[in-house]
Amino acid sequence: MNLMKMAWKVYKEQQLKKEKLSGFTFSFYNRQTVVFVLTSRCNFNCRHCLREDTQVKDLPFEIARAVVEEAKKYHFRHLSFTGGEPLLYPHFKELIELTVQKGYVFNFATNGWLFSDFLPLFSKYHNRITEIVFSVESHNRDKNDFMRKQGCFDKLLDNFDACRRNKIPFSILTVISPLNYEEIIDIGQFARRQKAKALIFATMLPCSRTHKNKLILDAKKRQELFVVLKDFSKIIKMPVFMTGSIRANSNIVMCNSVAMRDIAVDYEGNIIRCCDLAGHKEAEICSLKDKSFEEALKLWAEDSRRFISRRIEEYKGKSNIEDIDFNSCFYCMYKLGK
């Protein structure tokens, strides 16, 4: 056991002894963001993927254009692109050009497989990219590729090198499961060696694949995960963020979506409650095919108000308000019956 792992073991034991859950705020994006779920297309078949829509669907470009043109009026300055795999979106290059032309900064999440095809575009606009978020499930090549796709680990290493050479900021996103739970310190060291801008941790959410592959941490493990990660940045000396899948921002206004800091547009042109809920009819607020962005904002505000009101009523009757399922993305997933 090397010195870092020994220090990590001692740190974990100390954190769990003094376990304290309240009084922390974790927010990955500290900026008002429009999140586009551009496409259902993907060139991977990950064992933990949330997306269960098997039909190929792409966000109509005219809707994307209208949102980009209207959102800035309402102080949105940051755009985020996800999927599926956003680099498979047929209008991706055109959308990036429009994004930059209209004065936004942007990021996107990717599996990295097609990154080199777009490197000239990203190099050209590297000063408009807040970060490219690459998914990494393990510091170990075989374990990572087992979860995602054979050969993807080596592609990621090439991508990280290209980012460093071209001054493109990138972060690493790791979704914690029983398969990589004991690798947290190794993943942290890996991210630091790769000179990532930040390390982002999430955890597996309930869906058919995560149930089938037994990838969901139980509530006790997720609570432990929150405790040991909250000061992890001090251990590895780099920025570390947790998503709402581990712990909500606050007990009432749970996340940036409910707080109306993030607004999500899915690949069918709907405003939805959260980008993780693309493909769930219950999460749709309205369609931008027959609503302007301004009209959609009003409906979104009404939906958020109702959500918070329901949350307060449930909060009053909750015996354990620090229950990790009650204060994480699991709350919404369970509301959808997942």
C-alpha positions as CSV (number, residue, x, y, z in Angstrom):
1,M,0.0,0.0,0.0
2,N,1.5,3.3,-1.1
3,L,1.6,6.5,1.1
4,M,-1.4,8.1,-0.7
5,K,-3.6,5.0,-0.2
6,M,-2.6,4.9,3.5
7,A,-3.5,8.5,3.9
8,W,-6.8,7.9,2.1
9,K,-7.6,5.0,4.4
10,V,-7.0,7.1,7.5
11,Y,-9.0,10.1,6.0
12,K,-12.0,7.8,5.2
13,E,-12.0,6.5,8.7
14,Q,-11.8,10.0,10.2
15,Q,-14.6,11.3,8.0
16,L,-17.0,8.5,8.7
17,K,-16.4,8.8,12.5
18,K,-17.3,12.5,12.5
19,E,-20.1,12.0,9.9
20,K,-22.1,15.2,9.4
21,L,-24.5,15.5,6.5
22,S,-25.9,19.0,6.7
23,G,-24.4,22.3,5.9
24,F,-22.8,21.5,2.5
25,T,-23.6,22.8,-0.9
26,F,-22.4,21.1,-4.1
27,S,-23.0,22.7,-7.4
28,F,-21.0,21.7,-10.6
29,Y,-22.3,24.6,-12.7
30,N,-22.2,27.9,-10.9
31,R,-23.8,29.6,-13.9
32,Q,-27.1,29.9,-15.6
33,T,-27.2,27.2,-18.2
34,V,-29.3,25.8,-21.1
35,V,-28.7,22.1,-21.3
36,F,-29.4,20.6,-24.7
37,V,-29.9,16.8,-24.9
38,L,-29.1,16.9,-28.6
39,T,-29.7,13.3,-29.7
40,S,-30.6,9.8,-28.6
41,R,-27.8,8.4,-30.9
42,C,-24.9,6.8,-29.3
43,N,-21.9,4.7,-30.5
44,F,-21.5,3.0,-27.1
45,N,-23.7,0.5,-25.2
46,C,-22.6,1.3,-21.6
47,R,-23.7,-1.1,-18.9
48,H,-25.1,1.8,-16.8
49,C,-26.7,4.0,-19.4
50,L,-29.9,5.8,-18.4
51,R,-31.2,6.3,-21.9
52,E,-33.8,3.7,-22.8
53,D,-35.2,5.3,-25.9
54,T,-34.1,3.0,-28.8
55,Q,-35.4,5.2,-31.6
56,V,-33.0,7.6,-33.3
57,K,-34.1,11.1,-32.4
58,D,-32.3,14.4,-33.1
59,L,-33.3,17.9,-31.7
60,P,-34.7,19.8,-34.7
61,F,-32.0,22.4,-35.5
62,E,-34.6,25.2,-35.9
63,I,-35.6,24.7,-32.3
64,A,-32.0,24.7,-31.1
65,R,-31.4,27.9,-33.1
66,A,-34.5,29.6,-31.6
67,V,-33.4,28.8,-28.0
68,V,-29.8,30.0,-28.6
69,E,-31.1,33.2,-30.1
70,E,-33.7,33.9,-27.3
71,A,-32.0,32.6,-24.1
72,K,-29.4,35.3,-23.8
73,K,-32.2,37.9,-23.2
74,Y,-32.9,36.0,-19.9
75,H,-29.3,36.0,-18.8
76,F,-28.3,32.5,-19.9
77,R,-24.7,32.8,-20.9
78,H,-23.6,29.2,-20.9
79,L,-24.8,26.3,-23.1
80,S,-24.2,22.6,-22.3
81,F,-24.5,19.8,-24.8
82,T,-25.2,16.1,-24.0
83,G,-26.9,13.1,-25.5
84,G,-26.7,10.2,-26.3
85,E,-23.3,11.1,-27.8
86,P,-23.5,14.8,-28.8
87,L,-20.8,14.5,-31.4
88,L,-23.2,12.3,-33.4
89,Y,-25.7,15.1,-33.6
90,P,-25.9,15.9,-37.4
91,H,-25.8,19.7,-36.8
92,F,-23.1,19.7,-34.0
93,K,-20.6,21.8,-35.9
94,E,-23.2,24.2,-37.1
95,L,-24.6,24.6,-33.5
96,I,-21.1,25.3,-32.1
97,E,-20.6,28.0,-34.7
98,L,-23.9,29.5,-33.8
99,T,-23.1,29.3,-30.0
100,V,-19.9,31.2,-30.5
101,Q,-21.4,33.7,-32.9
102,K,-24.0,34.6,-30.3
103,G,-21.5,35.1,-27.6
104,Y,-22.0,32.1,-25.4
105,V,-19.4,29.9,-23.7
106,F,-20.1,26.1,-23.7
107,N,-19.3,22.7,-22.6
108,F,-20.3,19.2,-23.6
109,A,-20.1,15.6,-22.2
110,T,-18.7,12.9,-24.4
111,N,-17.4,9.4,-24.5
112,G,-14.5,10.7,-26.5
113,W,-14.7,8.2,-29.4
114,L,-15.1,10.8,-32.1
115,F,-13.2,13.6,-30.4
116,S,-10.3,13.7,-32.8
117,D,-12.7,14.2,-35.7
118,F,-13.7,17.6,-34.2
119,L,-10.3,18.6,-32.8
120,P,-9.8,21.5,-35.3
121,L,-13.2,22.9,-34.2
122,F,-12.4,22.7,-30.5
123,S,-8.9,24.1,-31.0
124,K,-10.4,27.0,-32.9
125,Y,-12.8,27.8,-30.0
126,H,-10.8,26.6,-27.1
127,N,-11.2,30.0,-25.3
128,R,-15.0,29.6,-25.5
129,I,-15.0,26.1,-24.0
130,T,-15.6,26.0,-20.2
131,E,-14.7,22.3,-20.2
132,I,-15.1,19.1,-22.1
133,V,-16.4,16.4,-19.8
134,F,-15.0,13.0,-20.6
135,S,-16.5,9.9,-19.0
136,V,-14.1,7.6,-17.2
137,E,-15.2,4.7,-15.1
138,S,-11.9,3.4,-13.9
139,H,-8.2,4.2,-13.9
140,N,-7.7,0.6,-15.1
141,R,-8.0,0.1,-18.8
142,D,-9.7,-3.3,-18.7
143,K,-12.3,-2.2,-16.1
144,N,-13.1,1.0,-17.8
145,D,-13.5,-0.7,-21.2
146,F,-15.6,-3.4,-19.6
147,M,-18.1,-0.8,-18.5
148,R,-18.0,1.3,-21.7
149,K,-16.4,0.0,-24.9
150,Q,-13.3,-1.9,-25.9
151,G,-10.5,0.5,-26.8
152,C,-12.1,3.6,-25.3
153,F,-9.6,4.0,-22.5
154,D,-6.7,4.4,-24.9
155,K,-8.7,6.9,-27.0
156,L,-9.3,8.9,-23.9
157,L,-5.6,9.1,-23.1
158,D,-5.0,10.4,-26.6
159,N,-7.8,12.9,-26.2
160,F,-6.4,14.2,-22.9
161,D,-3.0,14.6,-24.6
162,A,-4.7,16.6,-27.4
163,C,-6.5,18.8,-25.0
164,R,-3.3,19.6,-23.1
165,R,-1.4,20.4,-26.4
166,N,-4.3,22.6,-27.7
167,K,-5.1,24.3,-24.4
168,I,-8.6,22.9,-24.3
169,P,-9.9,22.6,-20.7
170,F,-11.3,19.2,-19.8
171,S,-12.8,17.5,-16.8
172,I,-13.3,13.8,-15.9
173,L,-16.7,12.4,-14.9
174,T,-16.8,9.1,-12.9
175,V,-20.0,7.4,-12.0
176,I,-19.4,5.4,-8.8
177,S,-20.8,1.8,-8.5
178,P,-19.8,-1.3,-6.6
179,L,-17.3,-2.0,-9.3
180,N,-15.2,1.1,-8.8
181,Y,-16.1,2.2,-5.3
182,E,-12.7,1.2,-3.8
183,E,-10.9,3.0,-6.7
184,I,-11.8,6.6,-5.7
185,I,-8.3,7.5,-4.6
186,D,-6.8,5.9,-7.7
187,I,-9.3,7.8,-10.0
188,G,-8.4,11.0,-8.2
189,Q,-4.7,10.5,-8.7
190,F,-5.3,9.5,-12.4
191,A,-7.3,12.8,-13.0
192,R,-4.6,14.8,-11.4
193,R,-1.9,13.2,-13.5
194,Q,-3.9,13.9,-16.6
195,K,-4.1,17.5,-15.6
196,A,-7.9,17.6,-15.7
197,K,-9.5,20.9,-14.8
198,A,-11.8,19.1,-12.3
199,L,-13.0,15.7,-11.2
200,I,-16.8,15.1,-11.1
201,F,-18.4,12.3,-9.2
202,A,-21.8,10.9,-9.8
203,T,-23.4,7.6,-8.8
204,M,-25.5,5.1,-10.7
205,L,-29.2,6.0,-10.9
206,P,-32.0,3.4,-11.1
207,C,-32.8,2.2,-14.6
208,S,-33.2,-1.1,-16.4
209,R,-29.5,-1.5,-17.1
210,T,-28.2,-0.6,-13.6
211,H,-30.7,-2.9,-12.0
212,K,-29.8,-5.7,-14.4
213,N,-26.1,-5.3,-13.9
214,K,-26.4,-4.7,-10.1
215,L,-24.6,-1.3,-10.3
216,I,-26.6,0.7,-7.8
217,L,-25.0,1.5,-4.5
218,D,-27.4,1.0,-1.6
219,A,-28.4,4.0,0.5
220,K,-25.8,3.3,3.2
221,K,-23.0,3.2,0.7
222,R,-24.2,6.4,-1.0
223,Q,-24.4,8.2,2.3
224,E,-20.8,7.0,3.0
225,L,-19.8,8.2,-0.5
226,F,-21.1,11.7,0.3
227,V,-19.2,11.9,3.5
228,V,-15.8,10.7,2.2
229,L,-16.0,12.9,-1.0
230,K,-17.0,16.2,0.6
231,D,-13.4,17.2,1.4
232,F,-11.7,15.0,-1.3
233,S,-10.3,18.0,-3.1
234,K,-8.0,18.6,-0.2
235,I,-6.6,15.1,-0.6
236,I,-5.8,15.2,-4.3
237,K,-5.2,19.0,-4.5
238,M,-7.6,19.7,-7.4
239,P,-11.3,20.8,-7.8
240,V,-13.8,18.0,-7.0
241,F,-17.5,18.2,-7.6
242,M,-20.4,15.9,-6.7
243,T,-23.6,15.8,-8.7
244,G,-27.1,15.6,-7.2
245,S,-27.2,11.9,-7.8
246,I,-25.1,11.6,-4.6
247,R,-26.5,14.5,-2.7
248,A,-28.8,17.4,-3.5
249,N,-27.7,21.0,-3.3
250,S,-30.3,21.7,-0.5
251,N,-33.1,19.8,1.1
252,I,-35.9,21.9,-0.5
253,V,-34.6,23.5,-3.7
254,M,-32.8,20.3,-4.6
255,C,-30.8,21.2,-7.7
256,N,-30.0,23.8,-10.3
257,S,-33.0,22.7,-12.4
258,V,-35.5,23.3,-9.5
259,A,-33.7,26.6,-8.7
260,M,-34.2,27.6,-12.4
261,R,-30.5,27.9,-13.0
262,D,-30.5,25.1,-15.5
263,I,-33.1,24.6,-18.2
264,A,-33.1,21.4,-20.2
265,V,-34.2,20.9,-23.8
266,D,-34.5,17.3,-24.9
267,Y,-34.0,15.7,-28.4
268,E,-37.7,16.0,-29.2
269,G,-37.8,19.7,-28.6
270,N,-39.4,19.6,-25.1
271,I,-38.5,21.6,-22.0
272,I,-38.0,18.9,-19.4
273,R,-37.4,18.9,-15.7
274,C,-33.8,17.6,-15.9
275,C,-31.5,16.4,-18.7
276,D,-31.2,13.0,-17.0
277,L,-34.9,12.6,-17.5
278,A,-34.9,12.8,-21.3
279,G,-37.2,10.2,-22.8
280,H,-39.5,10.2,-19.7
281,K,-42.9,11.6,-20.7
282,E,-43.7,12.4,-17.1
283,A,-40.7,14.9,-17.1
284,E,-41.9,16.9,-20.0
285,I,-43.1,20.4,-19.2
286,C,-44.0,21.7,-22.7
287,S,-43.0,21.5,-26.4
288,L,-41.0,24.2,-28.1
289,K,-42.6,23.2,-31.3
290,D,-45.6,25.3,-30.4
291,K,-44.3,27.5,-27.5
292,S,-41.8,30.3,-27.6
293,F,-38.8,30.2,-25.2
294,E,-40.4,32.9,-23.2
295,E,-43.7,31.0,-22.8
296,A,-41.7,27.9,-21.9
297,L,-39.9,29.8,-19.2
298,K,-43.2,30.7,-17.6
299,L,-44.4,27.1,-17.6
300,W,-41.1,26.0,-16.3
301,A,-41.3,28.5,-13.4
302,E,-44.9,27.2,-12.6
303,D,-43.7,23.6,-12.6
304,S,-40.7,24.4,-10.3
305,R,-43.0,26.2,-7.9
306,R,-45.3,23.2,-7.7
307,F,-42.3,20.9,-7.3
308,I,-41.0,22.9,-4.4
309,S,-44.5,23.1,-2.7
310,R,-44.9,19.4,-2.9
311,R,-41.4,19.0,-1.6
312,I,-42.2,21.2,1.5
313,E,-45.3,19.1,2.2
314,E,-43.3,15.9,2.0
315,Y,-40.5,17.4,4.1
316,K,-42.9,18.2,6.9
317,G,-43.9,14.6,7.2
318,K,-40.5,13.0,6.7
319,S,-39.1,11.3,9.8
320,N,-35.5,11.3,8.6
321,I,-34.9,14.5,6.6
322,E,-31.2,13.5,6.0
323,D,-32.2,10.3,4.2
324,I,-29.9,10.2,1.1
325,D,-32.8,8.9,-1.1
326,F,-34.9,11.8,-0.1
327,N,-32.0,14.3,-0.8
328,S,-30.7,13.2,-4.1
329,C,-31.7,12.5,-7.7
330,F,-33.1,9.2,-6.4
331,Y,-36.0,11.2,-5.2
332,C,-37.1,12.1,-8.7
333,M,-36.3,8.7,-10.1
334,Y,-38.4,7.0,-7.5
335,K,-41.2,9.5,-8.3
336,L,-41.1,8.2,-11.8
337,G,-41.2,4.6,-10.6
338,K,-37.6,3.6,-11.5
